[in-house]
């Protein structure tokens, strides 16, 4: 890591205890060049973390097909 980079460490806050999985990525400090106030620095960092989160974190559903089929069956029953 160079002097113009810094490591960002964050984790997903999902409400479950004991599931800490810290995430890390590096950003270039020039990402903050346009910032003038403390609030702008915070907003910029928030956006960078959100972008990284959106690119790297995904979800999976173990019973996806079961849910779709149950919903279809429920809707068909309600229409009768």
N, C-alpha and C positions, 0 to 999 in steps of 0.2 A: 504494500500500500504506500502510495506516495504522500508527500506533504499536502497535496491538493485533494486528497481523498479522505473519507472518514467512514468507518463501519457503523452501520445502523443496526441496532438489535431491537427486535420487537417480538411480541407473541400474540397469538390469537386469544382474545378474551371471550370464551364461550360459556362461562359459568360453571364449568365442571372442575372439581377439585382434583389436584394431583395429575393433571394432564399437561404439564408444562412442556412445551416444545418450542423453545426460542428459535426465531428466524433471524438470519443475518444477510445483509447485502451491503455493498459499498456504493457511495455516491461521490460525485465530484463536487467540491465545495463551490465551484463556479455556478452551480444550480441556484445559488442564493444571490447572485449578482444584482438582480433586479429588486431585492428586498431593501426596504428602508427602515421599517419599524419592527419592533419585536413581534408584533402580531403577524406581520407579513412573513417573517422568518418561520413562525409556527405554522402558518397556513401552507407555506411551501413544503416544509417537512412533512406535514400531514398528507399533502397531495402525493409526495414521493413515496411515502409508505403505502398509501392506498393503491397507487399504481403497481408497486411491487407485489402487494397482496393479491390484486386482481390477476396478475400474470402468473403467480406461483402457487396460489392456494385454490384448490378446487374441492368439490364435495362429491360424495358418492352415496348412493342409496341402495341398501342391500335388498330391499323388496320392492323396487321400482315397478316391475311388471305386475306384481300382486296388487299394488295400490291402484294402478290403472284399470286392471280387470275388475276389482271390487267397485270402483267408482262407476264404471260402465254398467255393471250389473245393477247397482243401486239406482242409477238414472233410468235404466230400462224398467225397473220395478216401479219407480215413482210415476212414470208415464202411463202405466196401466190403470 
